[in-house]
Every structure is written in C-alpha cells, then in structure tokens.
Amino acid sequence: MKRKLLFISFLAVLLVTGCSNDENQTKEEENNEQDIVQNETNKEKKSLEENKKITKNLQQEKGVISGQVIEENDKVSALIEIEEKVNEKEANTLAEKYVRELKKVFKNQDIIVKVEKEGKVIAKISDSDNEAKDKNIEEKESKSKTTPSNNITLKSLSEKGGLTLNSNPITQQISVVIDSSALSKELANKKATDIILEVEGKEYPFTVNPFKETLFEVQNTDFTEKQLLAAIIKIK
C-alpha cells in the first residue's frame, strides 16, 4: 500500500512538472511570435518613414515636377517626372543618384528608377546598372594605376634631343618637328599617324616630313614655345 501511494505521488509530480514545462514552452513560443511581429512592425514603420523622406527629397530636386517611391514585394521603384528644360544627361544623373539613395534603405530589394519628360521615359536605371558602372569605373581606375602612361611631354623630348620647334618669322607660328630616329625607345615602330600632339586640350595629328620620313611634324601652330613645351605627345 505504501509503495502504491509513493508511485501515485511520483506520477502526480511528473504530471505537474510536464504541464508546467508545456506552459513555459507555450509562453516562450508566444513571446517569440510577439517579438517577430514587433520587429516586422518596426521595420515597416522605419521603411515607411525612409520612403517618405526620400520622396520628399526627390520632389525638392531642381527641375522635378513630381516623384513617388513604390514598394512592391521584393522590388522598389521610383517614378520621377521632370520639367522640359532638364536634358537627358541630367535625367540619368538624377536616376543614378536615387538608385543609390534607395539602395541604402532597401538593401535586399531590387531598385529601379524611371525619369519621364512629357510622358516619355528618357532615363531608366536599376541597381544592377549602377553596380556594373561602378565596377567598370573601378577597373579603369585600377588599370590606370597599374598601366604606365603612354604620354610624353614635349619638354622631355626636347631634353633628349628629339624635338625641334621651328618659328616662322613672318607669321610667328611655330611648327613642331620630332625626329623618330633619335627617339627609338619612345617611338619604337610608331608611324606619324600613331602619335598626336595635345596642346591645352586641343589635338593635332602629325604628318611625315616629305623630305625625311623619320621626321614627324605638326605645322604652323598658334601656340607659344612655352605652351608647346608644356604640351604632350599621345601615343596610340
């Protein structure tokens, strides 16, 4: 009888403990669900606030008539209407800017920005377009750092004895003459058509001297000797 009472008591303890564990587990699950719902609510609230902020900034941009940001599943899009005076280049710049702004907020969503003028889409940029452009810029910058420049200054050629500046006493114009045979290292296997004279942003092609094929020249420039010595030779 005593053993029977002990067994019943033990069984009762197990039942109470089991019920208590179930209740604790249920409460924990409920708390977790509440936390998840609260987190989602907070995210939606923050997303809505950021959406309003970006939309407000967008509408205040110069040349913008109206703008709105739309969230749809895994995609966020912005539609911008611009004034007639805004050109296509400015429209693309604006679209690129807001793709980046939206991507800062909606990191895991696809972004697309359209710019319309007089009912026609004149710019359409996505985050993948921006990423490809940024990658291309990075590659070019990296290449420019690792690849030596092919440009040579006329001053350096003058110091090596491969440059002559011939001044016309009547017109005061100056012709630039390069002796390619004296610059075999810099102009190895190069033709006159492979090099260009650039002075203050303007480019001038070289031609072969009719009397000596190793001489490349640009005739009758309107620059001073000082300007020419600061110029560069661009080698293709």
C-alpha positions, 0 to 999 in steps of 0.5 A: 500500500505504501509503495502504491501511494509513493508511485501515485505521488511520483506520477502526480509530480511528473504530471505537474512538472510536464504541464508546467514545462508545456506552459513555459514552452507555450509562453516562450513560443508566444513571446517569440511570435510577439517579438517577430511581429514587433520587429516586422512592425518596426521595420515597416514603420522605419521603411515607411518613414525612409520612403517618405523622406526620400520622396520628399527629397526627390520632389525638392530636386531642381527641375522635378515636377513630381516623384513617388517611391513604390514598394512592391514585394521584393522590388522598389521603384521610383517614378520621377517626372521632370520639367522640359528644360532638364536634358537627358544627361541630367535625367540619368544623373538624377536616376543614378543618384536615387538608385543609390539613395534607395539602395541604402534603405532597401538593401535586399530589394531590387531598385529601379528608377524611371525619369519621364519628360512629357510622358516619355521615359528618357532615363531608366536605371536599376541597381544592377546598372549602377553596380556594373558602372561602378565596377567598370569605373573601378577597373579603369581606375585600377588599370590606370594605376597599374598601366604606365602612361603612354604620354610624353611631354614635349619638354622631355623630348626636347631634353633628349634631343628629339624635338625641334620647334621651328618659328616662322618669322613672318607669321610667328607660328611655330611648327613642331618637328620630332625626329623618330630616329633619335627617339627609338625607345619612345617611338619604337615602330610608331608611324606619324599617324600613331602619335598626336600632339595635345596642346591645352586640350586641343589635338593635332595629328602629325604628318611625315616630313616629305623630305625625311620620313623619320621626321614627324611634324605638326605645322604652323601652330598658334601656340607659344614655345612655352605652351608647346613645351608644356604640351604632350605627345599621345601615343596610340 
